[in-house]
Amino acid sequence: MLRPRIIPCLLLQDEGLVKTINFKNPTYIGDPLNAIKIFNEKNADEIIILDIDVSKANKQPNFGLIEKFSLDCRMPICYGGGVRTLSDALRIIEMGIEKISLNSAAFKSPSLISSIAREVGTQSVVVSIDVDVVKGEYCIFSENNYQLRGQKNLIEHIKKVVDLGAGELLINSVHKDGLMSGYDLELSMMVRSEVNCPITFLGGAGSFSNLEDLIRSCGVVGAAAGSIFVYKGEFKAVLISYPSQEDRDSLAKKAYLTQMD
Amino acid sequence: MIGILNYGTGNIKAFSNIYKSFGISIRIIEEKNDLEGVSKIVLPGVGSFDRVLEKLRSAAFFNLLEDLVLNKEIPILGICVGMQIMAQRSDEGVCKGLGWIGGEVHHLSKLKTNKQIPHMGWNQINFSEKNELFSGIKNFDNFYFLHSYFFQPTYESDSVAKCCHSENFCVAVNRKNIYGVQFHPEKSHQNGIQLLKNFAIL
């Protein structure tokens, strides 16, 4: 049976790894290539790398650095950040990156989702959606603005991008980012019940039991996290860690007990 | 000498790095002459069926490749779409497949499934008889899958491993010197490395 995926998510800024809280105050963590090497050695299921600056700064993706990510990486990689054209996407895929993630493109040029999917297949197209909670409502945050408000609009947008060719959704909770207080399970279960494509949830994981909670609620999904895989202890010392095969086997068993699939 | 076909698609570097790390000689194949002296071939493939076929057929080495595979029976391993293009046709495209192994490629929705599509992540393969490609790999070991289409061989004897995503479907084929796998051995950590090693020492 298909297993849930446990996915380290690395945020890039100026070629360095950073961590944020509610998408703010990036703190330098270390060298991304070294982190990838360590996750590779720990046999991580897959890895997500998001460049948080390129889109805002109107820069191109750092192709030279991206090429280095896949060199000795024996697990699939998803890259996101500044992918604006079909040729950007093809160039990255040809470097040996399995999936590319689009975020602002979903609003600025939604047809890009379809054109990339047509060329490389939907399995390599991820649409990443940053969800915040403002005055008790879910809002999609993109391009430094709240693009859509309300649960109904969120669901409509999700279905729209899947129709356009997104093979996977990456739902990133701004309101939970970096807090290590658990995923937004309500949001996760809601999205999970609305679409039948692979979904990865990111934002809020603070412990192994948070991963369990997500998987017990949502079944076979991607559980992505940053803080728990790069920080250790209450003082947040930087230390790369990742659940053992045994721990992941027990998570997989929990997924099969849900009614979600 | 393992030839890794570079025709503009597929993770060439991943395969070459894996083989280099065991000290197995590899050559990246771009021109016809590059095929000289090659004893095995890896056919990577990422992208849509038609796009991958068009790129392969317009490669300088294509005609010689077909001769080596079909007449000289050089072992070849197709990966993911590299396996799918070996079929006769695909639901995904309009181009005629290579037809190296009888069969058709269908969308996963053709299975009796309400499961997620694309099939994305680590899943168990199962086999009743162990093909030499799976030496050192246990029944129900996991590999990484990333696809929306699957190969349905005409002859059950050409299917050498299956995977369950609601129901069982073929994920590896072998007919004489021609091998194909749906999953990504170059992205399946130790299990994938073992399989690639096995292919090298066939």
Interface residues (C-beta under 8 A of the other chain):
Chain A: M1 L2 R3 P4 R5 N43 D45 E46 S70 L71 D72 C73 R74 M75 P76 I93 E94 M95 G96 E98 K99 R118 E119 V120 G121 T122 Q123 S124 G167 E168 N196 C197 P198 V220 G222 D261
Chain B: G8 T9 N11 I12 K13 A14 N17 I18 V46 G47 S48 R51 V81 E92 N114 K115 Q116 I117 P118 H119 M120 G121 W122 N123 Q124 N142 Y144 F145 L146 H147 S148 C164 H165 H184 E186 K187 S188 H189 Q190 G192 I193
